[in-house]
Amino acid sequence: MIKLETTLIDDYQIFDLTHEFSSNSLPFMGYPSPEIKWIKRQTSDGVYAQLITTPLHVGTHIDAPSHWLGPSAKDMASIPLSRLVGPAAIADLSDIADDWFIIKPKHILERVEVREGDILIIKTGYYKYYKIDEARYMCMHPGPDREFAEWCLKMNFRWIGIDCASADHPMNTRAIPTFRPDLVKKFEEKIGKKLEDIFPREQVHPMHSLLFPQDIIHAENIGGEIDKLGSIRCIVGAFPWKFVNGEASICRIVAFVKR
């Protein structure tokens, strides 16, 4: 066992693609923030202990199919490590992805070799706004369209990760246009079309609605050392709680890059 661990350390560089977790971790729009409090102190109990109350869609996390499909669908505990860890393609789009950029399959394929059954990590560069510009990070990030979701189905990805608040384009969700109708007008001015013409309201959330029934899930709010990686093939692992009935989980995401 020691020999194997030494070989892995020698052969791979390890990059943590996870945002730090704290009471300031960013939840998705409409969700409460985490609350962390001390419930035992050394003076009275001889130890320190904390209680955390948090939504699951906060900071770096991964969704189970049951997040979209309900309790009868697969929970976090049902997803094997063989699905969560595997060969991956990281596509760095940070030089072309600006506010509300619509990600197409061609943008990925122009940057990195992608294979059927991969884990796909999309680096838009918007991880850098996570702590400094909440509105831009949450409401104006790049994201894919329905064409992209259909391509993901054909590629049968293990899972997809993105350094944004949602795997869906913010204007292709229910939340952002509802909470921020002022931004819809700015989006339409930039794109030159009406929102309905680009993202029909009856087809919102394609990264959820098309992919989750096929067990192609996604991780959101990737960050950490993603800034150190460009477009590359490597091994990526997501390590969530083995959570019975859990519809999502806060998780650690790690990239293993061959030296």
C-alpha positions in Angstrom: 0.0 0.0 0.0 2.8 2.4 0.8 4.5 1.6 -2.5 1.3 2.4 -4.4 0.7 5.7 -2.6 4.3 6.7 -3.3 3.9 5.9 -7.0 0.8 8.0 -7.2 2.4 11.0 -5.5 5.5 10.7 -7.8 3.6 10.3 -11.0 0.8 13.0 -10.6 0.4 16.6 -9.6 -2.7 17.1 -7.5 -4.9 20.2 -8.0 -7.8 21.0 -5.6 -10.6 22.4 -7.7 -12.8 23.3 -4.6 -13.8 26.6 -3.1 -13.2 26.9 0.6 -16.4 26.3 2.7 -17.5 28.8 5.3 -20.5 30.8 6.4 -19.7 33.1 3.5 -19.9 30.3 0.9 -22.2 31.4 -1.9 -25.6 29.5 -2.2 -27.6 29.5 -5.3 -30.1 32.3 -5.7 -33.0 31.9 -3.3 -31.2 29.5 -1.0 -30.2 30.5 2.6 -26.5 30.9 3.5 -24.8 28.3 5.7 -24.9 28.9 9.4 -22.0 27.6 11.6 -22.0 27.8 15.4 -20.1 26.4 18.3 -22.1 24.0 20.4 -19.3 22.8 22.7 -16.4 24.8 24.2 -13.3 23.7 25.9 -14.1 25.7 29.1 -17.4 23.7 29.7 -17.0 20.5 27.7 -13.3 19.9 27.4 -13.6 19.9 23.6 -14.7 22.1 20.7 -17.6 21.1 18.4 -19.6 22.9 15.8 -23.1 22.6 14.3 -23.6 23.4 10.6 -27.0 24.2 9.1 -26.7 24.6 5.3 -28.4 24.0 2.0 -26.6 21.5 -0.3 -26.4 23.8 -3.3 -23.7 26.0 -1.9 -20.1 26.4 -2.7 -18.5 23.5 -4.7 -21.1 20.8 -4.8 -22.5 18.1 -7.0 -26.1 17.2 -7.8 -27.7 13.8 -7.7 -30.5 12.9 -10.3 -33.0 13.2 -7.4 -32.3 16.9 -7.3 -34.3 17.3 -10.5 -36.4 14.1 -10.6 -37.4 13.7 -7.0 -37.0 11.1 -4.2 -37.6 8.1 -6.4 -34.5 8.9 -8.5 -30.9 8.1 -7.6 -29.5 9.8 -4.5 -25.9 10.7 -3.7 -25.3 7.3 -2.0 -26.3 5.5 -5.2 -23.5 7.1 -7.3 -20.5 4.8 -7.3 -16.9 6.1 -7.1 -16.3 4.6 -10.5 -18.8 7.1 -11.9 -17.3 10.0 -9.9 -13.6 9.4 -10.7 -12.2 8.9 -14.1 -10.6 10.2 -17.3 -11.4 13.9 -17.9 -11.1 16.7 -20.3 -10.6 20.2 -19.0 -11.6 22.9 -21.5 -10.3 26.4 -20.8 -12.6 28.9 -22.4 -11.5 31.8 -20.2 -10.1 33.8 -23.1 -13.4 33.8 -25.1 -16.1 33.5 -22.4 -17.6 36.8 -21.4 -20.9 37.9 -19.8 -23.7 35.6 -21.0 -21.4 33.8 -23.5 -23.3 30.8 -24.9 -21.2 27.7 -24.8 -21.4 25.3 -27.8 -19.8 21.9 -28.4 -17.4 23.4 -30.9 -15.9 25.6 -28.2 -14.9 22.5 -26.2 -13.7 20.5 -29.2 -11.5 23.3 -30.4 -9.6 23.3 -27.1 -9.2 19.7 -25.9 -9.6 16.1 -27.0 -12.9 14.8 -25.6 -13.7 11.1 -25.5 -17.0 9.3 -24.9 -17.5 8.6 -21.2 -15.2 11.3 -20.0 -15.7 13.7 -17.1 -15.9 17.2 -18.7 -14.7 20.2 -16.8 -15.5 23.7 -18.2 -13.3 26.5 -17.2 -14.9 29.8 -18.1 -12.8 32.0 -15.8 -15.8 33.1 -13.8 -14.5 31.4 -10.7 -12.6 34.7 -10.2 -15.9 36.5 -9.5 -17.0 34.1 -6.8 -15.8 36.2 -3.9 -15.7 39.7 -5.5 -18.8 40.2 -7.6 -21.7 38.0 -6.5 -24.2 39.5 -9.0 -22.0 38.9 -12.0 -21.0 35.5 -10.9 -24.6 34.4 -10.2 -26.5 36.1 -13.0 -24.2 36.9 -15.9 -21.9 33.8 -16.2 -21.4 31.9 -19.4 -23.4 28.7 -20.0 -24.5 26.1 -22.5 -27.6 25.8 -24.5 -29.9 22.9 -25.5 -27.5 21.9 -28.4 -24.8 21.5 -25.9 -26.9 19.4 -23.6 -27.9 17.1 -26.5 -24.2 16.7 -27.3 -23.5 15.7 -23.7 -26.1 13.0 -24.1 -24.3 11.6 -27.2 -21.0 11.7 -25.4 -22.4 9.9 -22.4 -20.2 11.9 -20.0 -19.7 10.6 -16.5 -20.5 14.0 -15.2 -19.9 17.7 -16.0 -18.3 20.4 -13.9 -18.2 24.2 -14.4 -16.7 27.1 -12.5 -20.0 28.9 -12.4 -23.1 29.1 -10.2 -25.1 26.8 -12.5 -24.4 24.3 -15.3 -27.3 25.9 -17.2 -26.9 29.4 -18.8 -28.3 31.9 -16.2 -30.9 33.1 -18.7 -31.9 29.5 -19.4 -33.1 29.0 -15.9 -36.3 30.0 -14.1 -34.5 31.8 -11.3 -32.5 34.5 -12.9 -35.1 36.0 -15.2 -37.6 35.9 -12.4 -35.4 37.5 -9.7 -33.6 39.9 -12.1 -35.9 41.0 -15.0 -33.7 44.1 -15.3 -30.9 41.9 -16.5 -33.1 40.2 -19.2 -33.2 43.5 -21.0 -29.4 43.9 -20.9 -29.0 40.3 -22.1 -31.3 40.9 -25.1 -29.5 44.1 -26.0 -26.2 42.3 -26.0 -27.3 39.3 -27.9 -29.6 41.2 -30.3 -32.6 38.9 -29.8 -35.5 38.3 -27.4 -34.9 35.9 -24.6 -37.7 33.7 -25.8 -36.1 33.4 -29.2 -32.8 32.2 -27.7 -34.0 30.2 -24.7 -37.7 29.2 -25.0 -39.3 29.3 -21.6 -40.8 25.8 -22.0 -37.3 24.3 -22.5 -35.4 25.9 -19.6 -32.7 24.0 -17.6 -31.7 21.5 -20.4 -28.5 20.6 -18.5 -30.9 19.3 -15.8 -34.0 18.2 -17.7 -32.2 16.3 -20.5 -29.2 14.9 -18.6 -30.3 13.9 -15.1 -32.8 11.2 -16.4 -29.8 9.6 -18.0 -27.7 9.9 -14.8 -25.4 12.5 -16.3 -25.1 14.9 -13.4 -23.0 18.0 -12.8 -20.9 19.8 -10.3 -21.1 23.6 -9.9 -18.9 26.3 -8.4 -15.7 24.7 -9.3 -12.8 26.8 -8.1 -9.7 26.5 -6.0 -6.6 25.8 -8.2 -8.6 25.7 -11.5 -6.7 28.9 -12.3 -3.5 26.8 -12.6 -4.9 24.5 -15.3 -5.5 25.1 -19.0 -7.0 22.8 -21.5 -5.7 19.4 -20.7 -6.6 15.7 -20.3 -6.1 14.3 -16.8 -7.9 12.3 -14.2 -10.6 14.1 -12.1 -12.4 12.9 -9.0 -15.4 14.2 -7.1 -15.8 13.1 -3.5 -19.2 13.9 -2.1 -20.9 12.5 1.0 -22.3 9.0 0.6 -25.6 10.5 1.5 -28.7 8.3 1.6 -31.7 10.3 0.2 -29.3 13.2 -0.5 -30.3 15.2 -3.6 -26.9 16.9 -3.7 -23.7 17.1 -1.7 -21.0 19.6 -0.8 -17.9 17.9 -2.2 -14.2 18.1 -2.9 -13.1 18.0 -6.5 -9.6 17.0 -7.4 -7.6 16.9 -10.7 -4.7 14.4 -11.0 -2.3 15.6 -13.8 0.4 13.3 -15.1 3.8 14.8 -14.5 
